[in-house]
């Protein structure tokens, strides 16, 4: 079964505005209709409580506490050395050759992918890579397929004046999309945006499910080649791929189906694997002619990674032994937190509370559920909406997490993203204790 949700973008018209204020645009249509981030809105509420002196367990942001998860010491030293060497002018438009060589080697040795330096473009983190991929293959009015929940695909689709086809995924499949759900929309789409490991769920594609999706894309593109239509491209966001846990394995379209190389554009970088979200070094790789177009777009946008950070990252990635050692350590720390929270939620569930969690697979996220709609607080207030539940958990348990509707899911979804990148291991016990107390007070 599948469901398709086509988003609409609305403008709030306030009743106290004059007719001229309502009808006379002050900004572009794009700016007028842009939707703000629900995560940022929630973060504002959390920060306000913290300013008032409340202790809040903030598990909302997909980032790292740099005091708990610092970047590799060798990378930090290399960045300082690059600035001391005055590496402060413009970088090459497609990224410094030294870094593209290191990335090419990393992909070959650890990622089962073979891309040359002329098939890689360095970007200022993953966001410019996503933006330029959209710009390179999506025309106004084109259809973009993506699963929900997922991170920001709805906004990038809007920024390109494209038509979203959103597939609401199911907990039974760990919120990963399947070929059966995607298939009905393949003929009308121009881009299929996929992510594994997935933000916000921390779950991954199985080999079988990704192979079936690839086969759909290849079959569709055979038809399009015969009729002269623009191909269906796949944007494959694998920014979290080094952060798999336990026996979980990461798969990518090109390794599973080499023919997918002609249709796949990757999103990748060091932001998550090296806890380097603020260092802003990412990259995209794909067919050379498309990579050249992306490079041209970037020359006008200028969303390059700073030269010093590029040179430092090149030096760091040239030694994969130290890279492997850092990954082993950070994965152990992240997994300890994820497993701790998962065990805590399972304990709460066994105690009879209406909560659940999906076993962690990758990234820094745990998918959790609060089935609290209709329950009453101690003062008799009914938790009617997901917003009510989110606020109750924040106010009473002092725990801040992000509801899946912030990632495009239905507003009545009872599922949430819990992020562990900013918490200490000892915080796990406090979070579960706070939740137990808050849940116990519900009727």
Secondary structure as UniProt FT lines:
FT   STRAND          4..5
FT   TURN            15..16
FT   HELIX           19..23
FT   HELIX           29..33
FT   HELIX           38..51
FT   TURN            52..53
FT   STRAND          57..58
FT   TURN            66..68
FT   HELIX           73..84
FT   TURN            85..86
FT   TURN            93..94
FT   HELIX           97..110
FT   HELIX           117..119
FT   STRAND          120..123
FT   HELIX           126..137
FT   TURN            140..141
FT   STRAND          143..148
FT   HELIX           153..159
FT   TURN            160..161
FT   STRAND          163..168
FT   HELIX           171..173
FT   TURN            174..175
FT   HELIX           179..183
FT   TURN            184..185
FT   HELIX           186..188
FT   STRAND          189..195
FT   TURN            199..201
FT   HELIX           207..227
FT   STRAND          233..237
FT   TURN            239..242
FT   TURN            246..247
FT   HELIX           253..256
FT   HELIX           258..262
FT   STRAND          264..269
FT   TURN            271..275
FT   TURN            277..279
FT   STRAND          282..285
FT   HELIX           288..301
FT   HELIX           307..317
FT   HELIX           320..350
FT   TURN            351..352
FT   STRAND          355..357
FT   TURN            363..364
FT   STRAND          365..370
FT   TURN            373..374
FT   TURN            378..379
FT   HELIX           386..392
FT   HELIX           393..397
FT   STRAND          399..400
FT   STRAND          402..403
FT   HELIX           404..407
FT   TURN            411..412
FT   STRAND          415..419
FT   TURN            421..422
FT   TURN            425..426
FT   HELIX           427..440
//
